[in-house]
Amino acid sequence: MTVKLDFEECLKDSPRFRAEIEMVQTDVSELETRLEKLVKQCHAMLDAGRVYCQTSKSFVNGLRELGHQCSGEKTMEECLDKFSKKLSIILDAQGEAIETTQKTVKTKLQNFVKEDVRRFKDVRKEFERGSECLEGALVRNAQALRGKPHEVEEASNALLNARRTFRSEALDYVLEINVIEAKKKTDILMAMLSLMEAQAQLFQHGHQSLSEMDEYRRKLNEEHTQFVLNSAREKRDMEQRHAAIKKKDVSYDDSIMDFKPDAPNGIAMEGYLYKRASNAFKTWSRRWFSIQKNQLVYQKKFKEQPTVVVEDLRLCTVKPSADNERRFLFEVVSPSKSCMLQADSERQQQAWISAVQNSIASAFQEHREDTHSPRQRCSSVSASSLIGGGGRGGNRRARCARRWRRYRRSWGTSSAATAESPVPIGPPSTWASRSASSAQEYTGAWESIFPKCAPSHWTPGSRSLLS
């Protein structure tokens, strides 16, 4: 059985999970439509004996359409395609197979639609109701003011209960999705296999045509048996995993708010945050943020292109903020702009601050491990073209000086400036008094950010601009 959704992913309630949920719902809705159509066509074939051949052709067409809908399942698609072609040959000799067809096809598929699909819809309604409650609790929790402890406590308790209920219902929904995907395969294949075997036994007239499919039916029977065994085994494993996860306290985000710099997908940290707009209204919007490729980005929907907040984490600083009545605020400041963000709890606030700080440190660690020295990177640049005597060279020196002063101010307050990695306060000409590794590191940082203003080619006059 192919597990389409993972239990751990539903706890995050990420845009990726929502997109997969939407795809599954569309798939089940289309399956229900196809199956209901097939059942109605079969019922018409059984009741209309006089027009039996005509209704049987409609049923065959329904099988073909179901095969097109199951195009992702090679076994099911091949099965439906082969059997529909053979049924077209023996339509005139199927008078005695009406009752068998009713038992093996109509009843089986009708039960699947009435029982399994209806149960799936009921669980989906509970999931959607819990999702709406959680969204409302998150908004109330975010709007609770620091100066009203009673309102804050009430909002926090409501959010705790809403999150617990939502995640419990989300786990049930994912389990139901995986179960119905497995049952769809076994029930439809079983109905088709039973129908074909009944046709081979009851219709002597069609025996010659159906005998050509004996080997295929045998192979399909073996595959179906294996499908049933695998489905039962994996259903038991899923139920055990489901029960184990449900025993855990999933009210908090401790297990999913982890900084993973070496994650296979390149995302070191991800989760929901409220972002304050830069317009005059200062509105707050909930977005999915992530740290990837030494950048802080966010998006509203899974398929949207992420919006970059900070292009280079080496040039930013992060700190908690108490300038607003809203709680759990922190600010990410870069030389060109600042961004005010809000987490759902103090624990998440600290986790995000630590993640940004660790990303800054990781970015400098990667730069320190670069095999190319600063002198090698700037050896091909002419000194006269970078810090010339006048004209365009003078303007370039002034621009470099302004960029360097912004760079130095941002690093003067950055939490990444630790004792092990001191931040140079003066211009690069003064870094020689520090250790060789520190001087090389920050000279390299300068040149990676301002490649056209390499410190190795500065003139004494240009250095004075950066002091």
C-alpha positions as a Markdown table, in Angstrom:
| # | Residue | x | y | z |
|---|---|---|---|---|
| 1 | Met | 0.0 | 0.0 | 0.0 |
| 2 | Thr | 1.3 | 3.5 | -0.8 |
| 3 | Val | 1.0 | 5.9 | 2.1 |
| 4 | Lys | 0.0 | 9.2 | 0.6 |
| 5 | Leu | 0.2 | 11.3 | 3.8 |
| 6 | Asp | 2.6 | 11.0 | 6.7 |
| 7 | Phe | 1.4 | 11.3 | 10.3 |
| 8 | Glu | 4.3 | 13.5 | 11.4 |
| 9 | Glu | 3.6 | 16.0 | 8.6 |
| 10 | Cys | 0.0 | 16.5 | 9.7 |
| 11 | Leu | 1.2 | 17.8 | 13.1 |
| 12 | Lys | 2.9 | 20.7 | 11.4 |
| 13 | Asp | -0.2 | 21.7 | 9.4 |
| 14 | Ser | 2.1 | 23.1 | 6.8 |
| 15 | Pro | 1.0 | 24.5 | 3.4 |
| 16 | Arg | 2.5 | 21.3 | 1.9 |
| 17 | Phe | 0.2 | 19.2 | 4.1 |
| 18 | Arg | -2.8 | 21.3 | 3.1 |
| 19 | Ala | -1.9 | 21.0 | -0.6 |
| 20 | Glu | -1.7 | 17.2 | -0.2 |
| 21 | Ile | -5.0 | 17.1 | 1.7 |
| 22 | Glu | -6.7 | 19.1 | -1.1 |
| 23 | Met | -5.3 | 16.6 | -3.8 |
| 24 | Val | -6.6 | 13.6 | -1.8 |
| 25 | Gln | -10.1 | 15.2 | -1.4 |
| 26 | Thr | -10.3 | 15.9 | -5.1 |
| 27 | Asp | -9.2 | 12.3 | -5.9 |
| 28 | Val | -11.8 | 10.8 | -3.5 |
| 29 | Ser | -14.5 | 13.0 | -4.9 |
| 30 | Glu | -13.7 | 12.0 | -8.4 |
| 31 | Leu | -13.6 | 8.4 | -7.4 |
| 32 | Glu | -17.0 | 8.6 | -5.7 |
| 33 | Thr | -18.4 | 10.2 | -8.9 |
| 34 | Arg | -17.0 | 7.4 | -11.1 |
| 35 | Leu | -18.1 | 4.6 | -8.8 |
| 36 | Glu | -21.6 | 6.0 | -8.4 |
| 37 | Lys | -21.9 | 6.3 | -12.1 |
| 38 | Leu | -20.7 | 2.7 | -12.5 |
| 39 | Val | -23.1 | 1.4 | -10.0 |
| 40 | Lys | -26.1 | 3.2 | -11.6 |
| 41 | Gln | -25.0 | 1.8 | -15.0 |
| 42 | Cys | -24.9 | -1.7 | -13.6 |
| 43 | His | -28.3 | -1.3 | -12.0 |
| 44 | Ala | -29.7 | -0.2 | -15.3 |
| 45 | Met | -28.2 | -3.2 | -17.0 |
| 46 | Leu | -29.8 | -5.6 | -14.5 |
| 47 | Asp | -33.3 | -4.1 | -14.7 |
| 48 | Ala | -33.5 | -3.4 | -18.4 |
| 49 | Gly | -33.5 | -7.0 | -19.8 |
| 50 | Arg | -35.0 | -5.9 | -23.1 |
| 51 | Val | -32.3 | -3.4 | -23.7 |
| 52 | Tyr | -29.6 | -5.4 | -22.0 |
| 53 | Cys | -27.0 | -5.1 | -24.7 |
| 54 | Gln | -27.3 | -1.3 | -24.8 |
| 55 | Thr | -27.0 | -0.9 | -21.1 |
| 56 | Ser | -24.1 | -3.3 | -21.0 |
| 57 | Lys | -22.2 | -1.2 | -23.4 |
| 58 | Ser | -22.7 | 1.8 | -21.1 |
| 59 | Phe | -21.4 | -0.3 | -18.3 |
| 60 | Val | -18.3 | -1.2 | -20.3 |
| 61 | Asn | -17.8 | 2.5 | -21.0 |
| 62 | Gly | -18.0 | 3.1 | -17.3 |
| 63 | Leu | -15.3 | 0.6 | -16.7 |
| 64 | Arg | -13.1 | 2.3 | -19.2 |
| 65 | Glu | -13.7 | 5.7 | -17.6 |
| 66 | Leu | -12.9 | 4.3 | -14.2 |
| 67 | Gly | -9.7 | 2.9 | -15.7 |
| 68 | His | -8.8 | 6.4 | -16.9 |
| 69 | Gln | -9.5 | 7.8 | -13.4 |
| 70 | Cys | -7.1 | 5.1 | -12.0 |
| 71 | Ser | -4.4 | 6.0 | -14.4 |
| 72 | Gly | -1.9 | 6.3 | -11.6 |
| 73 | Glu | -2.4 | 2.6 | -10.6 |
| 74 | Lys | -0.9 | 0.5 | -13.4 |
| 75 | Thr | -2.4 | -2.8 | -12.2 |
| 76 | Met | -5.9 | -1.3 | -11.9 |
| 77 | Glu | -5.7 | 0.5 | -15.1 |
| 78 | Glu | -4.5 | -2.5 | -17.0 |
| 79 | Cys | -7.1 | -4.7 | -15.4 |
| 80 | Leu | -10.0 | -2.5 | -16.3 |
| 81 | Asp | -8.7 | -1.9 | -19.8 |
| 82 | Lys | -8.3 | -5.7 | -20.6 |
| 83 | Phe | -11.6 | -6.7 | -19.1 |
| 84 | Ser | -13.7 | -4.0 | -20.7 |
| 85 | Lys | -12.4 | -5.1 | -24.2 |
| 86 | Lys | -13.3 | -8.7 | -23.5 |
| 87 | Leu | -16.7 | -7.7 | -22.2 |
| 88 | Ser | -17.5 | -5.9 | -25.5 |
| 89 | Ile | -17.1 | -9.2 | -27.4 |
| 90 | Ile | -19.5 | -11.3 | -25.3 |
| 91 | Leu | -22.3 | -8.7 | -24.6 |
| 92 | Asp | -24.9 | -10.8 | -26.6 |
| 93 | Ala | -24.5 | -13.9 | -24.4 |
| 94 | Gln | -24.7 | -12.5 | -20.9 |
| 95 | Gly | -28.4 | -13.0 | -20.1 |
| 96 | Glu | -27.7 | -15.6 | -17.4 |
| 97 | Ala | -25.0 | -13.5 | -15.6 |
| 98 | Ile | -27.3 | -10.8 | -14.4 |
| 99 | Glu | -27.5 | -12.0 | -10.8 |
| 100 | Thr | -23.8 | -12.8 | -10.6 |
| 101 | Thr | -23.0 | -9.3 | -11.8 |
| 102 | Gln | -25.3 | -7.8 | -9.2 |
| 103 | Lys | -23.6 | -9.7 | -6.4 |
| 104 | Thr | -20.0 | -9.2 | -7.5 |
| 105 | Val | -20.0 | -5.7 | -8.9 |
| 106 | Lys | -23.0 | -3.6 | -8.0 |
| 107 | Thr | -23.2 | -4.6 | -4.3 |
| 108 | Lys | -19.5 | -4.5 | -3.7 |
| 109 | Leu | -19.0 | -1.0 | -5.2 |
| 110 | Gln | -22.2 | 0.3 | -3.8 |
| 111 | Asn | -21.1 | -0.7 | -0.3 |
| 112 | Phe | -17.8 | 1.0 | -0.8 |
| 113 | Val | -19.5 | 4.3 | -1.8 |
| 114 | Lys | -22.1 | 4.1 | 1.0 |
| 115 | Glu | -19.9 | 2.9 | 3.8 |
| 116 | Asp | -16.2 | 3.8 | 3.2 |
| 117 | Val | -16.6 | 7.1 | 1.2 |
| 118 | Arg | -19.3 | 8.3 | 3.7 |
| 119 | Arg | -17.1 | 7.5 | 6.6 |
| 120 | Phe | -14.3 | 9.4 | 4.9 |
| 121 | Lys | -16.6 | 12.4 | 4.5 |
| 122 | Asp | -17.6 | 12.4 | 8.2 |
| 123 | Val | -14.0 | 12.3 | 9.3 |
| 124 | Arg | -13.2 | 15.1 | 6.9 |
| 125 | Lys | -16.0 | 17.3 | 8.4 |
| 126 | Glu | -14.5 | 16.8 | 11.9 |
| 127 | Phe | -11.1 | 17.8 | 10.6 |
| 128 | Glu | -12.4 | 20.9 | 8.9 |
| 129 | Arg | -14.3 | 21.9 | 12.0 |
| 130 | Gly | -11.2 | 21.5 | 14.2 |
| 131 | Ser | -9.2 | 23.5 | 11.7 |
| 132 | Glu | -11.6 | 26.4 | 11.9 |
| 133 | Cys | -11.6 | 26.3 | 15.7 |
| 134 | Leu | -7.8 | 26.3 | 15.8 |
| 135 | Glu | -7.6 | 29.2 | 13.4 |
| 136 | Gly | -10.0 | 31.2 | 15.6 |
| 137 | Ala | -8.0 | 30.3 | 18.8 |
| 138 | Leu | -4.7 | 31.4 | 17.1 |
| 139 | Val | -6.2 | 34.8 | 16.2 |
| 140 | Arg | -7.6 | 35.3 | 19.7 |
| 141 | Asn | -4.3 | 34.3 | 21.2 |
| 142 | Ala | -2.4 | 36.7 | 19.0 |
| 143 | Gln | -4.7 | 39.5 | 19.8 |
| 144 | Ala | -4.5 | 39.1 | 23.6 |
| 145 | Leu | -2.9 | 42.1 | 25.2 |
| 146 | Arg | 0.0 | 41.8 | 27.6 |
| 147 | Gly | -1.6 | 44.1 | 30.1 |
| 148 | Lys | -4.7 | 41.8 | 30.5 |
| 149 | Pro | -3.5 | 38.6 | 32.3 |
| 150 | His | -6.9 | 37.1 | 32.5 |
| 151 | Glu | -7.5 | 37.5 | 28.8 |
| 152 | Val | -4.1 | 36.1 | 28.0 |
| 153 | Glu | -4.6 | 33.0 | 30.2 |
| 154 | Glu | -8.1 | 32.4 | 28.7 |
| 155 | Ala | -6.7 | 32.7 | 25.1 |
| 156 | Ser | -3.8 | 30.5 | 25.9 |
| 157 | Asn | -6.0 | 27.7 | 27.4 |
| 158 | Ala | -8.4 | 28.0 | 24.4 |
| 159 | Leu | -5.4 | 27.7 | 22.0 |
| 160 | Leu | -4.1 | 24.6 | 23.9 |
| 161 | Asn | -7.4 | 22.8 | 23.7 |
| 162 | Ala | -8.0 | 23.8 | 20.1 |
| 163 | Arg | -4.5 | 22.6 | 19.1 |
| 164 | Arg | -5.0 | 19.3 | 20.9 |
| 165 | Thr | -8.4 | 18.7 | 19.3 |
| 166 | Phe | -7.2 | 19.6 | 15.8 |
| 167 | Arg | -4.1 | 17.4 | 15.9 |
| 168 | Ser | -6.1 | 14.5 | 17.2 |
| 169 | Glu | -8.7 | 14.9 | 14.4 |
| 170 | Ala | -5.9 | 15.5 | 11.8 |
| 171 | Leu | -4.3 | 12.1 | 12.8 |
| 172 | Asp | -7.6 | 10.4 | 12.4 |
| 173 | Tyr | -8.1 | 12.0 | 9.1 |
| 174 | Val | -4.7 | 10.9 | 7.8 |
| 175 | Leu | -5.4 | 7.4 | 8.9 |
| 176 | Glu | -8.7 | 7.3 | 7.2 |
| 177 | Ile | -7.1 | 8.7 | 4.0 |
| 178 | Asn | -4.5 | 5.9 | 3.9 |
| 179 | Val | -7.1 | 3.2 | 4.7 |
| 180 | Ile | -9.5 | 4.3 | 2.0 |
| 181 | Glu | -6.6 | 4.4 | -0.5 |
| 182 | Ala | -5.8 | 0.8 | 0.3 |
| 183 | Lys | -9.4 | -0.4 | 0.4 |
| 184 | Lys | -10.1 | 1.3 | -3.0 |
| 185 | Lys | -7.5 | -0.9 | -4.7 |
| 186 | Thr | -8.6 | -4.2 | -3.1 |
| 187 | Asp | -12.3 | -3.7 | -3.4 |
| 188 | Ile | -12.3 | -2.6 | -7.0 |
| 189 | Leu | -9.9 | -5.3 | -8.0 |
| 190 | Met | -11.9 | -7.9 | -6.1 |
| 191 | Ala | -15.1 | -6.9 | -7.8 |
| 192 | Met | -13.5 | -7.0 | -11.3 |
| 193 | Leu | -11.8 | -10.4 | -10.6 |
| 194 | Ser | -15.1 | -11.9 | -9.3 |
| 195 | Leu | -17.0 | -10.6 | -12.3 |
| 196 | Met | -14.5 | -12.0 | -14.8 |
| 197 | Glu | -14.4 | -15.5 | -13.2 |
| 198 | Ala | -18.3 | -15.6 | -13.1 |
| 199 | Gln | -18.4 | -14.7 | -16.8 |
| 200 | Ala | -15.9 | -17.5 | -17.7 |
| 201 | Gln | -18.0 | -20.1 | -15.8 |
| 202 | Leu | -21.5 | -19.1 | -16.8 |
| 203 | Phe | -21.1 | -18.1 | -20.5 |
| 204 | Gln | -20.2 | -20.9 | -22.7 |
| 205 | His | -20.6 | -18.7 | -25.6 |
| 206 | Gly | -17.9 | -16.4 | -24.4 |
| 207 | His | -15.6 | -19.1 | -23.1 |
| 208 | Gln | -13.2 | -19.0 | -26.0 |
| 209 | Ser | -12.7 | -15.3 | -25.7 |
| 210 | Leu | -12.3 | -15.3 | -21.9 |
| 211 | Ser | -10.0 | -18.4 | -22.0 |
| 212 | Glu | -7.4 | -16.1 | -23.5 |
| 213 | Met | -7.3 | -14.2 | -20.3 |
| 214 | Asp | -6.7 | -17.2 | -18.0 |
| 215 | Glu | -3.1 | -16.5 | -17.4 |
| 216 | Tyr | -3.7 | -12.9 | -16.7 |
| 217 | Arg | -6.5 | -13.7 | -14.3 |
| 218 | Arg | -4.2 | -16.1 | -12.4 |
| 219 | Lys | -1.5 | -13.4 | -12.2 |
| 220 | Leu | -4.0 | -10.8 | -11.0 |
| 221 | Asn | -5.4 | -13.2 | -8.4 |
| 222 | Glu | -1.9 | -13.7 | -7.0 |
| 223 | Glu | -1.3 | -10.0 | -7.0 |
| 224 | His | -4.6 | -9.4 | -5.3 |
| 225 | Thr | -3.8 | -12.0 | -2.6 |
| 226 | Gln | -0.5 | -10.2 | -2.0 |
| 227 | Phe | -2.2 | -6.9 | -2.0 |
| 228 | Val | -4.6 | -8.1 | 0.7 |
| 229 | Leu | -1.8 | -9.5 | 2.9 |
| 230 | Asn | 0.3 | -6.4 | 2.5 |
| 231 | Ser | -2.7 | -4.2 | 3.2 |
| 232 | Ala | -3.6 | -6.1 | 6.4 |
| 233 | Arg | 0.0 | -5.9 | 7.6 |
| 234 | Glu | 0.5 | -2.3 | 6.8 |
| 235 | Lys | -2.9 | -1.4 | 8.2 |
| 236 | Arg | -1.9 | -3.0 | 11.5 |
| 237 | Asp | 1.4 | -1.1 | 11.5 |
| 238 | Met | -0.4 | 2.2 | 10.8 |
| 239 | Glu | -2.8 | 1.6 | 13.6 |
| 240 | Gln | 0.1 | 0.9 | 16.0 |
| 241 | Arg | 1.9 | 4.1 | 14.9 |
| 242 | His | -1.4 | 6.0 | 15.1 |
| 243 | Ala | -2.0 | 4.8 | 18.6 |
| 244 | Ala | 1.6 | 5.6 | 19.7 |
| 245 | Ile | 1.5 | 9.1 | 18.3 |
| 246 | Lys | -1.9 | 9.8 | 19.8 |
| 247 | Lys | -0.6 | 8.9 | 23.3 |
| 248 | Lys | 1.9 | 11.7 | 23.0 |
| 249 | Asp | 1.1 | 15.2 | 24.2 |
| 250 | Val | 0.8 | 17.0 | 20.8 |
| 251 | Ser | -0.3 | 20.3 | 22.3 |
| 252 | Tyr | 3.2 | 21.9 | 22.1 |
| 253 | Asp | 5.7 | 22.4 | 19.3 |
| 254 | Asp | 8.8 | 21.2 | 21.1 |
| 255 | Ser | 9.3 | 18.2 | 18.8 |
| 256 | Ile | 8.8 | 20.1 | 15.6 |
| 257 | Met | 10.5 | 23.4 | 16.3 |
| 258 | Asp | 14.0 | 22.1 | 15.8 |
| 259 | Phe | 16.9 | 23.8 | 14.0 |
| 260 | Lys | 18.3 | 21.4 | 11.5 |
| 261 | Pro | 21.2 | 23.0 | 9.5 |
| 262 | Asp | 22.0 | 19.8 | 7.7 |
| 263 | Ala | 18.4 | 18.9 | 6.7 |
| 264 | Pro | 18.2 | 17.0 | 3.4 |
| 265 | Asn | 15.8 | 19.5 | 1.8 |
| 266 | Gly | 18.0 | 22.5 | 2.8 |
| 267 | Ile | 15.4 | 24.0 | 5.2 |
| 268 | Ala | 17.1 | 24.6 | 8.5 |
| 269 | Met | 13.9 | 25.8 | 10.3 |
| 270 | Glu | 10.3 | 26.3 | 9.3 |
| 271 | Gly | 7.0 | 27.2 | 11.0 |
| 272 | Tyr | 4.2 | 29.8 | 11.2 |
| 273 | Leu | 4.9 | 33.4 | 12.3 |
| 274 | Tyr | 2.9 | 36.6 | 12.3 |
| 275 | Lys | 4.5 | 39.3 | 10.2 |
| 276 | Arg | 3.8 | 43.0 | 10.6 |
| 277 | Ala | 3.3 | 44.9 | 7.3 |
| 278 | Ser | 5.5 | 47.8 | 6.4 |
| 279 | Asn | 2.5 | 50.0 | 5.3 |
| 280 | Ala | 0.8 | 52.7 | 7.3 |
| 281 | Phe | -1.8 | 50.3 | 8.8 |
| 282 | Lys | 0.8 | 48.0 | 10.3 |
| 283 | Thr | -1.4 | 45.0 | 9.8 |
| 284 | Trp | -0.4 | 41.5 | 10.9 |
| 285 | Ser | -0.5 | 38.5 | 8.6 |
| 286 | Arg | 0.2 | 34.8 | 9.4 |
| 287 | Arg | 2.8 | 33.3 | 7.0 |
| 288 | Trp | 4.9 | 30.2 | 6.7 |
| 289 | Phe | 8.5 | 31.2 | 7.4 |
| 290 | Ser | 11.6 | 29.1 | 6.7 |
| 291 | Ile | 15.4 | 29.5 | 6.9 |
| 292 | Gln | 17.1 | 28.1 | 3.8 |
| 293 | Lys | 20.3 | 28.9 | 1.9 |
| 294 | Asn | 21.4 | 31.5 | 4.5 |
| 295 | Gln | 18.1 | 33.4 | 3.8 |
| 296 | Leu | 14.9 | 34.1 | 5.8 |
| 297 | Val | 11.9 | 33.6 | 3.5 |
| 298 | Tyr | 8.1 | 33.2 | 3.8 |
| 299 | Gln | 5.1 | 32.1 | 1.8 |
| 300 | Lys | 1.4 | 32.0 | 2.1 |
| 301 | Lys | 0.6 | 28.9 | 0.0 |
| 302 | Phe | 2.8 | 25.9 | -0.9 |
| 303 | Lys | 3.0 | 26.6 | -4.6 |
| 304 | Glu | 3.8 | 30.3 | -4.3 |
| 305 | Gln | 7.4 | 31.5 | -4.8 |
| 306 | Pro | 8.9 | 32.3 | -1.4 |
| 307 | Thr | 9.4 | 36.0 | -0.6 |
| 308 | Val | 12.9 | 36.8 | 0.7 |
| 309 | Val | 13.0 | 38.8 | 3.9 |
| 310 | Val | 16.8 | 38.7 | 4.5 |
| 311 | Glu | 19.0 | 37.9 | 1.5 |
| 312 | Asp | 22.2 | 37.3 | 3.6 |
| 313 | Leu | 21.9 | 36.3 | 7.2 |
| 314 | Arg | 25.5 | 37.4 | 7.8 |
| 315 | Leu | 24.4 | 41.0 | 7.5 |
| 316 | Cys | 21.6 | 40.9 | 10.0 |
| 317 | Thr | 20.9 | 40.8 | 13.7 |
| 318 | Val | 18.0 | 39.4 | 15.7 |
| 319 | Lys | 16.7 | 40.5 | 19.0 |
| 320 | Pro | 13.5 | 40.3 | 21.2 |
| 321 | Ser | 11.2 | 43.3 | 21.0 |
| 322 | Ala | 9.0 | 45.0 | 23.6 |
| 323 | Asp | 8.0 | 48.0 | 21.5 |
| 324 | Asn | 4.5 | 46.7 | 21.0 |
| 325 | Glu | 1.6 | 45.5 | 23.2 |
| 326 | Arg | 1.6 | 42.1 | 21.3 |
| 327 | Arg | 3.5 | 39.3 | 23.0 |
| 328 | Phe | 6.3 | 37.1 | 21.7 |
| 329 | Leu | 7.8 | 39.6 | 19.3 |
| 330 | Phe | 11.3 | 39.7 | 17.9 |
| 331 | Glu | 12.9 | 41.8 | 15.2 |
| 332 | Val | 15.3 | 40.8 | 12.4 |
| 333 | Val | 17.4 | 43.8 | 11.4 |
| 334 | Ser | 19.5 | 44.1 | 8.2 |
| 335 | Pro | 21.4 | 47.1 | 6.9 |
| 336 | Ser | 18.6 | 48.0 | 4.5 |
| 337 | Lys | 15.4 | 47.2 | 6.5 |
| 338 | Ser | 13.9 | 45.6 | 9.6 |
| 339 | Cys | 11.1 | 43.0 | 10.0 |
| 340 | Met | 8.9 | 42.6 | 13.1 |
| 341 | Leu | 7.7 | 39.1 | 13.7 |
| 342 | Gln | 5.5 | 37.4 | 16.3 |
| 343 | Ala | 5.6 | 33.7 | 17.4 |
| 344 | Asp | 2.7 | 31.8 | 19.0 |
| 345 | Ser | 4.5 | 31.3 | 22.3 |
| 346 | Glu | 7.6 | 32.3 | 24.2 |
| 347 | Arg | 9.2 | 28.9 | 23.5 |
| 348 | Gln | 8.7 | 29.4 | 19.8 |
| 349 | Gln | 10.0 | 33.0 | 20.1 |
| 350 | Gln | 13.3 | 31.7 | 21.7 |
| 351 | Ala | 13.5 | 28.9 | 19.2 |
| 352 | Trp | 13.3 | 31.3 | 16.2 |
| 353 | Ile | 15.8 | 33.7 | 17.7 |
| 354 | Ser | 18.3 | 30.9 | 18.3 |
| 355 | Ala | 17.7 | 29.5 | 14.8 |
| 356 | Val | 18.5 | 32.9 | 13.2 |
| 357 | Gln | 21.6 | 33.2 | 15.4 |
| 358 | Asn | 22.8 | 29.7 | 14.6 |
| 359 | Ser | 22.2 | 30.4 | 10.9 |
| 360 | Ile | 24.4 | 33.5 | 11.1 |
| 361 | Ala | 27.1 | 31.5 | 12.8 |
| 362 | Ser | 26.8 | 28.7 | 10.2 |
| 363 | Ala | 27.1 | 31.2 | 7.4 |
| 364 | Phe | 30.3 | 32.5 | 8.7 |
| 365 | Gln | 31.6 | 29.0 | 9.4 |
| 366 | Glu | 31.0 | 28.0 | 5.8 |
| 367 | His | 32.8 | 31.2 | 4.7 |
| 368 | Arg | 35.7 | 30.3 | 7.0 |
| 369 | Glu | 36.0 | 26.9 | 5.4 |
| 370 | Asp | 36.3 | 28.4 | 1.8 |
| 371 | Thr | 39.4 | 27.0 | 0.2 |
| 372 | His | 40.0 | 30.3 | -1.8 |
| 373 | Ser | 42.0 | 32.9 | 0.0 |
| 374 | Pro | 40.9 | 36.6 | -0.2 |
| 375 | Arg | 44.1 | 37.5 | -2.1 |
| 376 | Gln | 43.3 | 34.8 | -4.8 |
| 377 | Arg | 39.8 | 36.1 | -5.2 |
| 378 | Cys | 40.9 | 39.7 | -5.9 |
| 379 | Ser | 44.2 | 39.0 | -7.8 |
| 380 | Ser | 42.5 | 39.5 | -11.1 |
| 381 | Val | 41.1 | 42.9 | -10.2 |
| 382 | Ser | 43.1 | 46.0 | -11.0 |
| 383 | Ala | 43.9 | 48.2 | -8.1 |
| 384 | Ser | 43.6 | 51.3 | -10.2 |
| 385 | Ser | 40.1 | 50.3 | -11.4 |
| 386 | Leu | 38.9 | 49.7 | -7.9 |
| 387 | Ile | 40.3 | 52.6 | -5.8 |
| 388 | Gly | 41.6 | 55.0 | -8.4 |
| 389 | Gly | 42.8 | 58.5 | -8.0 |
| 390 | Gly | 39.7 | 60.5 | -9.1 |
| 391 | Gly | 36.6 | 60.6 | -11.2 |
| 392 | Arg | 34.7 | 57.3 | -11.2 |
| 393 | Gly | 37.2 | 55.9 | -8.7 |
| 394 | Gly | 36.4 | 58.6 | -6.1 |
| 395 | Asn | 32.7 | 57.9 | -6.4 |
| 396 | Arg | 33.3 | 54.2 | -6.0 |
| 397 | Arg | 35.3 | 54.9 | -2.9 |
| 398 | Ala | 32.5 | 56.9 | -1.4 |
| 399 | Arg | 29.9 | 54.2 | -2.1 |
| 400 | Cys | 32.1 | 51.5 | -0.6 |
| 401 | Ala | 32.6 | 53.7 | 2.5 |
| 402 | Arg | 28.9 | 54.1 | 3.0 |
| 403 | Arg | 28.3 | 50.4 | 2.5 |
| 404 | Trp | 31.1 | 49.5 | 4.9 |
| 405 | Arg | 29.7 | 51.8 | 7.6 |
| 406 | Arg | 26.2 | 50.2 | 7.3 |
| 407 | Tyr | 27.9 | 46.8 | 7.4 |
| 408 | Arg | 29.9 | 47.7 | 10.5 |
| 409 | Arg | 26.9 | 49.2 | 12.4 |
| 410 | Ser | 24.8 | 46.1 | 11.8 |
| 411 | Trp | 27.6 | 43.9 | 13.1 |
| 412 | Gly | 28.2 | 46.1 | 16.1 |
| 413 | Thr | 24.9 | 44.9 | 17.7 |
| 414 | Ser | 24.7 | 41.4 | 16.1 |
| 415 | Ser | 24.4 | 38.5 | 18.5 |
| 416 | Ala | 26.7 | 36.5 | 16.2 |
| 417 | Ala | 29.7 | 38.7 | 17.3 |
| 418 | Thr | 30.9 | 36.3 | 19.9 |
| 419 | Ala | 34.3 | 36.2 | 21.7 |
| 420 | Glu | 35.4 | 33.4 | 19.5 |
| 421 | Ser | 34.7 | 35.3 | 16.3 |
| 422 | Pro | 35.3 | 39.1 | 17.2 |
| 423 | Val | 33.8 | 41.6 | 14.8 |
| 424 | Pro | 36.3 | 44.2 | 13.5 |
| 425 | Ile | 35.4 | 47.7 | 14.5 |
| 426 | Gly | 37.8 | 49.6 | 12.3 |
| 427 | Pro | 38.4 | 49.3 | 8.6 |
| 428 | Pro | 40.1 | 46.3 | 7.1 |
| 429 | Ser | 43.4 | 48.1 | 7.2 |
| 430 | Thr | 43.4 | 47.7 | 11.0 |
| 431 | Trp | 42.6 | 44.0 | 11.0 |
| 432 | Ala | 46.3 | 43.1 | 10.8 |
| 433 | Ser | 46.6 | 43.6 | 14.5 |
| 434 | Arg | 44.1 | 40.7 | 15.1 |
| 435 | Ser | 44.8 | 37.0 | 14.7 |
| 436 | Ala | 45.6 | 35.8 | 11.2 |
| 437 | Ser | 42.4 | 33.7 | 11.0 |
| 438 | Ser | 40.2 | 36.6 | 12.1 |
| 439 | Ala | 41.8 | 39.0 | 9.7 |
| 440 | Gln | 41.4 | 36.5 | 6.8 |
| 441 | Glu | 37.8 | 35.7 | 7.8 |
| 442 | Tyr | 36.5 | 39.3 | 7.8 |
| 443 | Thr | 38.6 | 40.4 | 4.9 |
| 444 | Gly | 37.0 | 37.5 | 3.0 |
| 445 | Ala | 33.5 | 38.5 | 4.3 |
| 446 | Trp | 34.1 | 42.1 | 3.0 |
| 447 | Glu | 35.2 | 40.9 | -0.4 |
| 448 | Ser | 32.3 | 38.4 | -0.8 |
| 449 | Ile | 29.9 | 41.3 | -0.1 |
| 450 | Phe | 31.7 | 44.2 | -1.8 |
| 451 | Pro | 33.7 | 42.4 | -4.5 |
| 452 | Lys | 34.5 | 45.6 | -6.4 |
| 453 | Cys | 36.1 | 47.2 | -3.3 |
| 454 | Ala | 38.8 | 44.7 | -2.3 |
| 455 | Pro | 40.7 | 45.9 | 0.9 |
| 456 | Ser | 44.0 | 44.5 | -0.5 |
| 457 | His | 43.9 | 47.3 | -3.2 |
| 458 | Trp | 42.9 | 50.2 | -0.9 |
| 459 | Thr | 45.1 | 53.3 | -1.0 |
| 460 | Pro | 45.9 | 55.1 | 2.3 |
| 461 | Gly | 43.5 | 57.9 | 1.3 |
| 462 | Ser | 40.6 | 55.5 | 0.8 |
| 463 | Arg | 41.1 | 53.8 | 4.1 |
| 464 | Ser | 40.5 | 57.0 | 5.9 |
| 465 | Leu | 37.0 | 57.1 | 4.5 |
| 466 | Leu | 36.1 | 53.9 | 6.4 |
| 467 | Ser | 37.4 | 54.8 | 9.8 |
